[in-house]
Amino acid sequence: MMLDERILVCDGATGTMLHAAGNALDKALPGLNLSHPDLVLAVHTGYVEAGVDILQTNTFAAGRLRLAEYGLAGECEAINRAAVRIAREAAETDRPVLVAGSVSPAVRAQQRNDVKPQERADALRQQIGTLAEAGVDLILLETFGYLDELVEAVEIAGELAGVPVIAQATFGNDYLTLCGHTPQQVVEALAGAPIAALGTNCVLGPMRTLRIVRELRRHTELPLSAQPNAGLPRRIAPARFEYDTDAEYFVRYARQLVEAGASVVGGCCGTTPSTIAAVVEAVYDLRRPARQGPPVTAVPRPRVAPALAPGRLEGSGRVVAVQLITPPVDGLDEVVGTVRDVVALGVDAVSITPSYSGRPRLTTVDVALHLRQQFGVEAMAGVMTWDRTGMVLQADLLGAHALGLRQIICETGSPPPFGDYPLTGGIWDLDSVGLIRLLHGLNEGRDYYGLAMPVRTEFDIGARINPGSHDPVREGRRALEKLEAGARFLVTRPVYERVGLERLLDVIGGRAPVLATIAPLPGFDQADFLAHEVPDVIIPAATLAALQRAGVGATAAGVEFAAELAAEVAPLVAGVVLAPVAEIVPSVRTLLDALGTSAE
């Protein structure tokens, strides 16, 4: 395999391209191999013209158990054979292009407990055997979040394929697989396995993928592969997503991935032929990496992150709240300690926001109620509608109201990307506007179905707005829609510059109190990640450059920038929400001093 000769560039997302062409993500995209082969061929051709060395077949989620969800189980072999045929046609060029048979886990994570291991193994055997018989050059096992399933797939591929196998695990934002394994444990589980390369793909963008590759290199001399996402998707409809792909940023990390030890680089969700063409050009002059890299120091994991809460929205004093993220099941004591410390500094409002982690965590409502009861602080709970029915939301919120919780921030939320496109199998009964209407109805004595209730609630309804939106006109219209639905106050996403906030405030025109969220940037890497991988975040180039120059002092510099911005925007809004993610208590103290509200 050419892997031993030079750096190989794999293609990018096939599902993203097919989705962009108008195909809904709640359909079986591998089925297009039979129904629309020309469209699949066009996507492959785009990547070949971009200069890739490896072309993946359109067979992610093309095992019979995954296809059965769409009534296509009986077409499994035909779909996989057609996929190889189409990829082979695209790969017929005057230079060598390898065709990789893409194989995903046999079932979605949500189905894992309902399917017997033997059924999963049989489905993998059928798909891998079909791809091998159809003539692929290698098997690429991708997006495996459960280590036992990856080991099983490697064993089956080793028995059946007769071609090289690349095994890729998927890691979350906590740098663990879905089942909680570290990169080292993945290496140990596959030690001695018949694989040509070991790597990672999906979920993480370039920056965090780099950390995984460095960690893998510490524990193995195998060739490594890396296919990061372009960043996080923006939801534009229940089953439609789009990505803001920054090729320059992606390429910068592609070079670092190679320097860290990756022999195969490519892209996953959100990457396109133009992204990959830039990668091809960027890594062309890089030499094949050495098998052993230098040890890497562990990056400290942030303690806390986003949320918000007002306190005296209708009062005379400026609201100052601290925003915290829902803790893991064993993390409540740490949150309680943090709140105790910030209350002592003079903060009298706390906001709890949902975590986007797949790990078990406490709910925002439960944590907010606990903090309210323990400290007497005003507590706000951010409530997401994704994957929850309207009736479940109503029941939870009525229970919280009975226990004294009043302030709710309504959010739609987004599913995590998992696979060649974002997960869309959740429940989409309501979006944030629908939740606002539900709460407004409860306040007027009407339930989810519009029927009269014997009591009326007294929810203080809040909603998120984003001054960093790349479509400020649409964001302004959306903010007004939330107010018309019944929102009584608005809370911004983190603000990193003043212009976008002023623009949105002009649209709102004083119709409701607005709280500006100020989140100190903990360092250049995190700022770089937010600016390039998270949709609708604007961080000034001068701020990025200053954080990069600050080096080890970047955390302190980030707090200083945030303090200056907080003092600058405070006169424009009803209140400020402080959302530090590192050194929380010292950062809050500095920010309170800048606002002139410290109790010390």
C-alpha positions as CSV (number, residue, x, y, z in Angstrom):
1,M,0.0,0.0,0.0
2,M,1.2,3.5,-0.8
3,L,1.0,4.3,2.9
4,D,4.6,3.2,3.4
5,E,5.8,5.6,0.7
6,R,4.3,9.0,1.4
7,I,1.5,11.0,3.1
8,L,-1.9,10.0,1.6
9,V,-4.8,12.3,1.4
10,C,-8.3,10.7,1.9
11,D,-11.4,12.4,0.6
12,G,-13.9,14.4,2.7
13,A,-17.5,14.0,3.5
14,T,-19.7,12.2,1.1
15,G,-22.9,12.6,3.1
16,T,-22.4,16.3,3.5
17,M,-22.1,16.7,-0.3
18,L,-25.2,14.6,-1.0
19,H,-27.1,16.5,1.7
20,A,-26.0,19.8,0.1
21,A,-27.4,18.5,-3.2
22,G,-30.9,18.4,-1.6
23,N,-31.1,14.9,-0.1
24,A,-32.6,14.9,3.4
25,L,-30.5,13.3,6.2
26,D,-33.5,11.2,7.4
27,K,-33.2,9.2,4.2
28,A,-30.8,6.4,3.4
29,L,-28.0,8.1,1.5
30,P,-26.4,4.8,0.4
31,G,-29.6,4.1,-1.5
32,L,-28.6,6.8,-3.9
33,N,-26.0,4.3,-5.3
34,L,-29.0,2.6,-7.0
35,S,-31.4,5.5,-7.5
36,H,-29.1,8.3,-8.4
37,P,-25.6,6.9,-9.3
38,D,-24.7,10.0,-11.3
39,L,-25.0,12.2,-8.3
40,V,-22.8,9.9,-6.2
41,L,-20.3,9.8,-9.2
42,A,-20.2,13.6,-9.3
43,V,-19.3,13.8,-5.6
44,H,-16.5,11.2,-6.0
45,T,-15.2,12.9,-9.2
46,G,-15.0,16.2,-7.3
47,Y,-12.7,14.6,-4.7
48,V,-10.6,12.9,-7.4
49,E,-10.2,16.2,-9.2
50,A,-9.1,17.7,-5.8
51,G,-6.2,15.3,-5.9
52,V,-7.0,12.7,-3.3
53,D,-5.2,9.4,-3.0
54,I,-8.0,7.5,-1.2
55,L,-11.7,7.6,-2.3
56,Q,-14.3,6.2,0.1
57,T,-17.3,4.4,-1.2
58,N,-20.8,5.8,-0.4
59,T,-21.4,2.9,2.0
60,F,-21.4,4.5,5.5
61,A,-24.4,3.0,7.3
62,A,-24.9,0.6,4.4
63,G,-25.0,-2.6,6.4
64,R,-28.3,-4.5,6.4
65,L,-29.4,-3.5,9.9
66,R,-28.9,0.2,9.2
67,L,-30.6,-0.1,5.8
68,A,-33.5,-2.0,7.4
69,E,-34.7,1.3,8.9
70,Y,-35.5,2.5,5.4
71,G,-36.9,-0.8,4.1
72,L,-33.7,-1.5,2.1
73,A,-32.2,-4.5,4.0
74,G,-32.8,-6.7,1.0
75,E,-30.8,-4.3,-1.2
76,C,-27.7,-4.4,1.0
77,E,-25.4,-6.3,-1.4
78,A,-26.6,-4.4,-4.5
79,I,-26.1,-1.1,-2.8
80,N,-22.5,-1.9,-1.7
81,R,-21.6,-3.4,-5.1
82,A,-23.0,-0.3,-6.9
83,A,-21.0,1.9,-4.5
84,V,-17.7,0.2,-5.4
85,R,-18.5,0.3,-9.1
86,I,-19.2,4.1,-9.0
87,A,-16.1,4.8,-7.0
88,R,-14.0,2.7,-9.4
89,E,-15.3,4.7,-12.3
90,A,-14.4,8.0,-10.6
91,A,-10.9,6.6,-9.7
92,E,-10.0,5.8,-13.3
93,T,-7.4,8.5,-13.8
94,D,-3.8,8.7,-14.9
95,R,-2.6,8.5,-11.3
96,P,-3.2,5.8,-8.6
97,V,-6.4,6.4,-6.5
98,L,-7.3,3.8,-4.0
99,V,-10.9,2.8,-3.4
100,A,-11.7,2.3,0.3
101,G,-14.8,0.4,1.3
102,S,-16.4,2.6,4.0
103,V,-17.8,0.5,6.9
104,S,-19.6,2.0,9.9
105,P,-20.8,0.3,13.1
106,A,-23.5,-2.2,12.3
107,V,-26.2,-0.3,14.3
108,R,-26.7,3.2,15.6
109,A,-25.7,3.8,19.2
110,Q,-29.3,4.1,20.2
111,Q,-30.0,0.6,18.8
112,R,-27.0,-1.1,20.4
113,N,-28.8,-2.6,23.4
114,D,-31.7,-3.9,21.2
115,V,-29.5,-5.9,18.8
116,K,-27.7,-9.1,19.7
117,P,-23.9,-9.1,19.1
118,Q,-24.2,-12.0,16.7
119,E,-26.6,-10.0,14.6
120,R,-24.2,-7.1,14.5
121,A,-21.4,-9.4,13.5
122,D,-23.4,-11.1,10.7
123,A,-24.3,-7.7,9.3
124,L,-20.6,-6.6,9.3
125,R,-19.6,-9.9,7.6
126,Q,-22.1,-9.4,4.9
127,Q,-21.1,-5.8,4.1
128,I,-17.3,-6.3,4.4
129,G,-17.5,-9.5,2.4
130,T,-19.5,-7.8,-0.4
131,L,-17.1,-4.8,-0.5
132,A,-14.1,-7.1,-0.8
133,E,-15.7,-9.2,-3.5
134,A,-16.6,-6.1,-5.4
135,G,-12.9,-5.1,-5.5
136,V,-12.0,-2.4,-3.0
137,D,-8.4,-1.7,-2.4
138,L,-8.8,-1.4,1.4
139,I,-11.4,-1.4,4.1
140,L,-11.9,1.8,6.2
141,L,-13.7,1.2,9.5
142,E,-15.0,4.6,10.5
143,T,-16.8,6.3,13.3
144,F,-16.7,3.5,15.8
145,G,-17.6,4.8,19.3
146,Y,-17.7,1.5,21.0
147,L,-14.3,-0.3,21.4
148,D,-15.7,-3.8,21.4
149,E,-17.5,-3.1,18.1
150,L,-14.3,-1.8,16.5
151,V,-12.3,-4.8,17.7
152,E,-15.0,-7.1,16.3
153,A,-15.0,-5.3,13.0
154,V,-11.2,-5.5,12.7
155,E,-11.3,-9.2,13.3
156,I,-14.0,-9.8,10.7
157,A,-12.2,-7.6,8.1
158,G,-9.0,-9.4,8.8
159,E,-10.7,-12.7,8.1
160,L,-12.7,-11.7,5.0
161,A,-11.2,-8.7,3.2
162,G,-7.8,-9.8,2.0
163,V,-6.9,-6.1,1.7
164,P,-5.4,-3.6,4.2
165,V,-7.6,-2.3,6.9
166,I,-7.7,1.1,8.5
167,A,-9.4,1.3,11.9
168,Q,-10.8,4.6,13.1
169,A,-12.3,5.3,16.5
170,T,-14.5,8.3,17.3
171,F,-13.8,10.5,20.4
172,G,-15.9,13.1,22.0
173,N,-15.1,16.5,23.4
174,D,-13.8,14.9,26.6
175,Y,-11.3,12.9,24.4
176,L,-12.9,9.6,25.3
177,T,-14.8,7.2,23.0
178,L,-18.5,6.8,23.4
179,C,-17.9,3.9,25.8
180,G,-15.4,6.0,27.8
181,H,-12.1,4.6,26.5
182,T,-8.9,6.7,26.1
183,P,-6.7,6.7,23.0
184,Q,-4.2,4.6,24.9
185,Q,-6.9,2.0,25.7
186,V,-7.9,1.9,22.0
187,V,-4.2,1.2,21.1
188,E,-3.9,-1.5,23.7
189,A,-7.2,-3.2,22.5
190,L,-5.9,-3.3,18.9
191,A,-2.3,-4.3,19.7
192,G,-1.3,-7.0,17.3
193,A,-4.5,-6.7,15.2
194,P,-4.3,-7.0,11.4
195,I,-4.6,-3.3,10.6
196,A,-2.5,-1.2,8.3
197,A,-3.3,2.0,10.2
198,L,-5.1,3.3,13.3
199,G,-6.8,6.6,13.6
200,T,-9.8,8.8,14.4
201,N,-12.6,10.5,12.5
202,C,-15.8,12.5,13.1
203,V,-17.3,14.5,16.0
204,L,-14.2,16.5,16.7
205,G,-12.8,19.3,14.5
206,P,-9.2,19.8,13.5
207,M,-7.9,21.2,16.8
208,R,-9.2,18.5,19.1
209,T,-8.4,15.8,16.6
210,L,-4.8,16.9,16.7
211,R,-4.7,16.1,20.4
212,I,-6.1,12.6,19.8
213,V,-3.4,12.0,17.1
214,R,-0.7,13.1,19.4
215,E,-2.0,10.8,22.2
216,L,-2.2,7.9,19.8
217,R,1.4,8.5,18.6
218,R,2.6,8.3,22.2
219,H,1.4,4.7,22.4
220,T,1.8,3.1,19.0
221,E,4.2,3.0,16.1
222,L,1.5,2.1,13.6
223,P,0.7,4.5,10.8
224,L,-2.0,6.9,11.9
225,S,-5.0,8.4,10.1
226,A,-7.0,11.5,10.9
227,Q,-10.3,12.7,9.4
228,P,-11.7,15.6,11.5
229,N,-14.9,17.4,10.9
230,A,-14.9,20.9,9.5
231,G,-16.4,22.1,12.8
232,L,-19.9,22.1,14.2
233,P,-23.0,22.3,12.0
234,R,-25.6,24.9,12.0
235,R,-29.2,23.6,12.1
236,I,-31.4,25.3,9.5
237,A,-34.4,22.9,9.7
238,P,-35.2,19.7,11.6
239,A,-33.3,17.5,9.2
240,R,-31.1,20.0,7.4
241,F,-27.7,21.2,8.5
242,E,-25.0,23.4,7.0
243,Y,-21.3,24.0,7.8
244,D,-19.1,27.0,7.7
245,T,-15.9,25.5,6.3
246,D,-12.8,27.5,6.7
247,A,-10.3,25.8,4.4
248,E,-7.3,27.9,5.6
249,Y,-7.9,26.9,9.2
250,F,-8.5,23.3,8.3
251,V,-5.3,23.2,6.3
252,R,-3.3,24.7,9.1
253,Y,-4.2,21.8,11.3
254,A,-3.8,19.2,8.5
255,R,-0.1,20.1,8.4
256,Q,0.1,19.8,12.2
257,L,-1.6,16.4,12.0
258,V,1.0,15.2,9.6
259,E,3.8,16.6,11.7
260,A,2.3,14.9,14.8
261,G,2.4,11.5,13.0
262,A,-0.6,11.1,10.7
263,S,0.2,9.2,7.5
264,V,-3.3,9.6,6.2
265,V,-5.2,12.8,6.4
266,G,-8.7,13.7,5.1
267,G,-12.0,15.1,6.3
268,C,-15.3,14.1,7.7
269,C,-18.5,16.0,8.3
270,G,-18.6,19.4,6.6
271,T,-15.5,19.0,4.5
272,T,-15.8,19.4,0.7
273,P,-13.7,18.9,-2.4
274,S,-12.4,22.5,-2.1
275,T,-11.3,21.8,1.5
276,I,-9.5,18.6,0.5
277,A,-7.9,20.3,-2.5
278,A,-6.3,22.8,-0.1
279,V,-5.1,19.9,2.1
280,V,-3.6,18.1,-0.9
281,E,-1.6,21.2,-1.7
282,A,-0.6,21.8,1.9
283,V,0.8,18.4,2.7
284,Y,2.4,17.7,-0.7
285,D,5.8,18.9,0.4
286,L,5.7,17.2,3.9
287,R,7.9,14.2,4.4
288,R,6.5,10.9,5.7
289,P,6.3,11.2,9.5
290,A,8.7,9.4,11.7
291,R,7.1,6.4,13.6
292,Q,7.9,7.9,17.0
293,G,7.0,11.4,18.1
294,P,7.9,13.4,21.2
295,P,5.8,13.0,24.3
296,V,2.9,15.4,24.6
297,T,1.8,17.2,27.7
298,A,-1.8,16.7,28.6
299,V,-4.0,19.8,28.1
300,P,-6.1,20.6,31.2
301,R,-9.8,20.0,30.7
302,P,-12.0,23.0,31.3
303,R,-13.9,22.8,34.6
304,V,-17.0,24.7,33.6
305,A,-18.6,26.4,30.6
306,P,-21.8,28.1,29.3
307,A,-25.2,29.2,30.7
308,L,-26.8,32.3,32.1
309,A,-29.3,34.0,34.4
310,P,-30.8,37.3,35.2
311,G,-31.6,38.5,38.7
312,R,-33.4,41.8,39.0
313,L,-34.6,42.3,35.4
314,E,-37.2,44.8,36.3
315,G,-35.2,46.4,39.1
316,S,-32.8,49.3,39.2
317,G,-29.5,47.5,39.7
318,R,-27.5,46.0,36.8
319,V,-28.0,42.2,36.7
320,V,-24.7,40.3,37.2
321,A,-25.1,36.5,36.9
322,V,-22.6,33.6,36.5
323,Q,-23.1,30.9,34.0
324,L,-22.2,27.3,34.6
325,I,-22.7,24.1,32.6
326,T,-24.6,21.1,33.9
327,P,-22.1,18.9,35.8
328,P,-21.5,15.2,35.3
329,V,-23.3,12.9,37.8
330,D,-20.4,13.1,40.3
331,G,-19.8,16.8,39.8
332,L,-22.5,18.5,41.8
333,D,-20.3,19.2,44.8
334,E,-17.8,21.0,42.6
335,V,-20.6,23.2,41.2
336,V,-21.9,23.9,44.7
337,G,-18.5,25.0,45.9
338,T,-18.1,27.3,42.9
339,V,-21.4,28.9,43.5
340,R,-20.7,29.4,47.2
341,D,-17.5,31.2,46.2
342,V,-19.1,33.5,43.6
343,V,-22.0,34.3,45.9
344,A,-19.4,35.5,48.4
345,L,-18.1,37.8,45.7
346,G,-21.5,39.5,45.4
347,V,-23.1,37.5,42.6
348,D,-26.8,36.8,43.3
349,A,-27.9,35.0,40.2
350,V,-26.7,31.7,38.6
351,S,-27.6,30.2,35.3
352,I,-27.3,26.6,34.4
353,T,-27.0,25.7,30.7
354,P,-27.2,22.2,29.1
355,S,-24.1,20.2,28.3
356,Y,-23.7,19.0,24.7
357,S,-21.7,16.0,26.0
358,G,-23.0,12.5,25.5
359,R,-21.9,11.6,29.0
360,P,-24.4,11.1,31.8
361,R,-25.1,14.5,33.4
362,L,-27.6,16.1,35.8
363,T,-30.4,18.2,34.3
364,T,-30.3,22.0,34.2
365,V,-33.6,22.1,36.1
366,D,-32.5,19.9,38.9
367,V,-29.2,21.7,39.4
368,A,-30.9,25.1,39.3
369,L,-33.5,24.1,41.9
370,H,-30.7,22.7,44.1
371,L,-28.7,25.9,44.0
372,R,-31.8,28.0,44.6
373,Q,-32.8,26.0,47.6
374,Q,-29.3,25.8,49.0
375,F,-28.1,29.4,48.5
376,G,-31.2,31.4,47.9
377,V,-29.8,32.7,44.7
378,E,-31.9,33.4,41.7
379,A,-31.4,30.4,39.4
380,M,-32.1,30.1,35.8
381,A,-32.3,26.8,33.8
382,G,-31.5,26.6,30.1
383,V,-33.9,24.1,28.6
384,M,-33.3,22.5,25.2
385,T,-36.2,21.0,23.1
386,W,-34.2,18.6,21.0
387,D,-35.1,15.0,21.5
388,R,-37.9,15.7,24.0
389,T,-41.6,15.7,23.2
390,G,-43.8,18.6,24.1
391,M,-45.6,16.6,26.7
392,V,-42.4,15.6,28.4
393,L,-41.2,19.2,28.5
394,Q,-44.5,20.3,29.9
395,A,-44.5,17.8,32.7
396,D,-40.9,18.6,33.6
397,L,-41.5,22.3,33.7
398,L,-44.7,22.1,35.6
399,G,-42.9,20.0,38.2
400,A,-40.0,22.6,38.4
401,H,-42.6,25.4,38.8
402,A,-44.2,23.6,41.7
403,L,-40.8,23.5,43.4
404,G,-40.2,27.2,42.9
405,L,-38.2,27.5,39.6
406,R,-39.4,30.5,37.6
407,Q,-36.7,31.5,35.1
408,I,-36.3,29.4,32.0
409,I,-34.1,30.1,28.9
410,C,-35.6,28.4,25.9
411,E,-33.2,26.8,23.4
412,T,-33.6,24.4,20.5
413,G,-30.3,22.7,20.8
414,S,-28.7,20.5,18.2
415,P,-27.8,16.8,18.0
416,P,-24.1,15.9,18.0
417,P,-22.6,15.0,14.6
418,F,-22.0,11.3,14.5
419,G,-21.1,9.6,11.3
420,D,-20.8,11.1,7.8
421,Y,-23.6,13.6,8.7
422,P,-25.3,14.9,11.9
423,L,-27.5,12.7,13.9
424,T,-31.1,13.4,13.0
425,G,-32.9,10.5,14.7
426,G,-34.1,12.6,17.7
427,I,-37.4,14.2,18.5
428,W,-38.2,17.6,17.0
429,D,-41.7,18.4,18.5
430,L,-40.7,21.9,19.4
431,D,-38.0,24.4,18.7
432,S,-37.1,27.3,21.0
433,V,-40.0,29.4,19.7
434,G,-42.4,26.5,20.3
435,L,-41.1,26.2,23.9
436,I,-41.7,29.9,24.4
437,R,-45.2,29.5,23.2
438,L,-45.8,26.5,25.5
439,L,-44.6,28.4,28.5
440,H,-46.6,31.5,27.6
441,G,-49.7,29.3,27.3
442,L,-49.0,27.7,30.7
443,N,-48.8,31.3,32.1
444,E,-52.2,32.0,30.6
445,G,-53.7,28.7,31.9
446,R,-53.5,26.7,28.7
447,D,-51.7,23.3,28.4
448,Y,-49.7,21.9,25.4
449,Y,-53.0,21.1,23.5
450,G,-54.5,24.5,24.3
451,L,-56.9,23.1,26.9
452,A,-57.7,25.1,30.0
453,M,-55.8,24.3,33.2
454,P,-57.0,24.9,36.8
455,V,-54.0,27.0,37.6
456,R,-51.7,29.5,35.8
457,T,-47.9,29.4,36.0
458,E,-45.6,32.3,36.5
459,F,-42.6,31.5,34.4
460,D,-40.2,34.3,33.5
461,I,-39.5,33.3,29.9
462,G,-36.1,33.9,28.4
463,A,-34.6,33.2,25.0
464,R,-31.2,33.1,23.4
465,I,-30.0,35.5,20.8
466,N,-26.7,35.6,18.9
467,P,-24.9,38.9,18.1
468,G,-22.2,36.8,16.3
469,S,-24.6,35.5,13.6
470,H,-23.3,35.6,10.1
471,D,-26.8,36.5,9.0
472,P,-27.7,39.4,11.3
473,V,-30.9,40.2,9.4
474,R,-32.2,36.7,10.0
475,E,-31.1,36.7,13.6
476,G,-32.9,40.0,14.2
477,R,-36.1,38.6,12.8
478,R,-35.7,35.5,14.9
479,A,-35.2,37.6,18.1
480,L,-38.4,39.5,17.3
481,E,-40.3,36.3,16.7
482,K,-39.2,35.0,20.1
483,L,-40.5,38.2,21.7
484,E,-43.8,37.9,19.9
485,A,-44.1,34.3,21.1
486,G,-43.9,35.5,24.7
487,A,-40.2,35.8,25.7
488,R,-39.8,38.5,28.4
489,F,-36.0,38.8,28.3
490,L,-33.2,37.8,26.0
491,V,-29.7,36.5,26.8
492,T,-26.9,36.6,24.2
493,R,-24.5,33.9,23.2
494,P,-21.0,34.9,24.3
495,V,-20.1,38.4,23.0
496,Y,-16.5,38.9,21.8
497,E,-16.9,42.3,20.1
498,R,-19.3,45.2,20.4
499,V,-20.5,45.8,16.8
500,G,-22.7,42.7,16.4
501,L,-24.3,43.4,19.8
502,E,-25.1,47.0,19.0
503,R,-26.6,45.9,15.6
504,L,-28.9,43.4,17.3
505,L,-29.9,45.8,20.1
506,D,-31.0,48.3,17.4
507,V,-33.3,45.6,15.9
508,I,-34.8,44.8,19.4
509,G,-35.3,48.4,20.1
510,G,-35.8,48.1,23.8
511,R,-38.7,45.7,23.5
512,A,-37.3,43.5,26.3
513,P,-34.3,43.5,28.7
514,V,-31.2,42.0,27.2
515,L,-28.4,40.3,29.1
516,A,-24.9,40.2,27.4
517,T,-22.9,37.1,28.1
518,I,-19.2,37.7,28.6
519,A,-17.0,34.6,28.3
520,P,-13.2,35.1,28.8
521,L,-11.2,33.2,26.3
522,P,-8.9,30.8,28.2
523,G,-6.2,30.7,25.5
524,F,-5.4,30.9,21.9
525,D,-6.3,27.3,21.0
526,Q,-9.8,27.7,22.4
527,A,-10.3,31.0,20.7
528,D,-9.0,29.6,17.4
529,F,-11.5,26.7,17.8
530,L,-14.4,28.9,18.5
531,A,-13.6,31.3,15.6
532,H,-13.2,28.5,13.0
533,E,-15.1,25.5,14.1
534,V,-18.3,26.8,15.9
535,P,-20.9,28.4,13.6
536,D,-21.8,32.1,14.2
537,V,-19.0,33.1,16.5
538,I,-17.0,36.2,15.6
539,I,-13.7,36.8,17.4
540,P,-11.7,39.8,16.1
541,A,-8.4,39.0,14.4
542,A,-6.6,41.4,16.7
543,T,-7.9,39.4,19.7
544,L,-6.7,36.1,18.2
545,A,-3.3,37.6,17.4
546,A,-2.9,39.1,20.9
547,L,-3.8,35.7,22.6
548,Q,-1.2,33.9,20.4
549,R,1.5,36.5,21.3
550,A,0.6,36.1,25.0
551,G,1.7,32.5,25.1
552,V,1.6,31.1,28.6
553,G,-0.1,34.3,29.8
554,A,-3.0,33.9,27.4
555,T,-5.5,33.0,30.1
556,A,-4.8,36.2,32.0
557,A,-4.9,38.2,28.8
558,G,-8.3,36.6,27.9
559,V,-9.7,37.7,31.3
560,E,-8.4,41.2,30.7
561,F,-10.0,41.5,27.3
562,A,-13.3,40.2,28.7
563,A,-13.1,42.8,31.6
564,E,-12.6,45.6,29.1
565,L,-15.5,44.4,26.9
566,A,-17.8,43.9,29.9
567,A,-17.2,47.5,31.1
568,E,-17.8,48.7,27.5
569,V,-21.1,46.9,26.8
570,A,-22.6,47.0,30.3
571,P,-24.2,50.5,29.7
572,L,-25.9,49.1,26.6
573,V,-27.8,46.3,28.2
574,A,-29.9,45.4,31.2
575,G,-27.3,43.1,32.7
576,V,-24.2,41.0,32.2
577,V,-23.7,37.3,32.5
578,L,-20.2,36.1,33.3
579,A,-19.2,32.8,31.8
580,P,-15.6,31.9,32.5
581,V,-14.4,28.4,31.6
582,A,-11.1,28.5,33.4
583,E,-10.0,29.7,36.9
584,I,-13.7,30.6,37.4
585,V,-13.6,32.3,40.8
586,P,-10.6,34.5,40.1
587,S,-12.0,35.4,36.7
588,V,-15.3,36.4,38.2
589,R,-13.6,38.5,40.7
590,T,-11.7,40.4,38.0
591,L,-14.8,40.9,35.9
592,L,-16.8,42.1,38.9
593,D,-14.1,44.6,39.6
594,A,-14.3,45.9,36.0
595,L,-18.1,46.3,36.4
596,G,-17.7,47.9,39.8
597,T,-20.0,45.4,41.5
598,S,-17.6,43.3,43.6
599,A,-18.6,42.8,47.2
600,E,-15.0,42.6,48.3
